[in-house]
Amino acid sequence: MKKLIDFDAIFDEKLAEYMQRNAGKYTEKQWEDIIPKLYRQFGDIVIPAVGASPKGYYAAMSDEELAEALVRHTREGVPVPDFLCRELEARKSCREALIPLLFDEDTALQTLAVNTIGDDERAFPAYFRLLRTGNADENVVEAVGEQLKMRADAAKGEALSCYKEGVRPELMLEILSRCRSRDEEVYSLLLSAFRTEENIPMHASYLAAYGDARALETLLSYIDREDITFLEFQELRYAIEALGGEYTKPRDFSSDPYFQEVMAQSVLPEDGGKGEVN
């Protein structure tokens, strides 16, 4: 088992010395640009006490040792060096060793695992197994959702199954809306979700993301209704335009609380704040 090294603490010590030697030479803004460059250079510097550079230290580890180092850094409260994360990300073979960490009790470790594994399809079965658990941390769920949306077509089958099982239906709809291959079942589900009239802005955004122009007729019929709110109107018009359509009928939202709030926080429009939207 390799020794756990706090490379960030070593860098901070070296940085303090460097800043002291160059006191008054740079502005605060210049230091903001210089410090990241110094950190990258630090990765290639051999540290005598370690016998290797930070990059070299992790490059010499096996996949299992890298995964173990990530766990130990998190468990023992030692900052996870960016060099460790970069080495983990660079090695595709390492990602399988990280999959078991998705079910660790430490949510910080779970999140690190998700962000390091990324949208690697080998992790998708584990991602969906995690989503099916009822006690998953919401931050972890959000991180997993972002990765699945990146490769929505590969995630489509499991997302459809989860939706039918009632597992995080809104997240599943969002994932399905990112699919690029056309699928009648996906389109029907997105359209049906919109027609429930529950959370119209969100479901309209899913139709916009999916990009099937057949939804225009339904969207245009909804945006013309007098009972929609200003927030719903905004998202509906965006969806219509995203699908290649247009809606130009003037609307009056002067009595809408959300419209009033928006107007109170912004410059009044040319209509003098009457609430008309073109």
ABEGO torsion letter per residue (X at the ends): XBBBBBAAAAAAAAAAAAAAAABGABBAAAAAAAAAAAAAAAAABBBAAAGBBAAAAAAABBAAAAAAAAAAAAAAGBBBBAAAAAAAAABAAAAAAAAAAAABABAAAAAAAAAAAEABAAAAAAAAAAAABAABBAAAAAAAAAAAAABAAAAAAAAAAAAAAGBGAAAAAAAAAABABBBAAAAAAAAAAAAAGBGAAAAAAAAAAAGBAAAAAAAAAAAABAABBAAAAAAAAAAAAAAGBBBABBBBAAABAAAAAAAAABBBBAAGGAGBBX
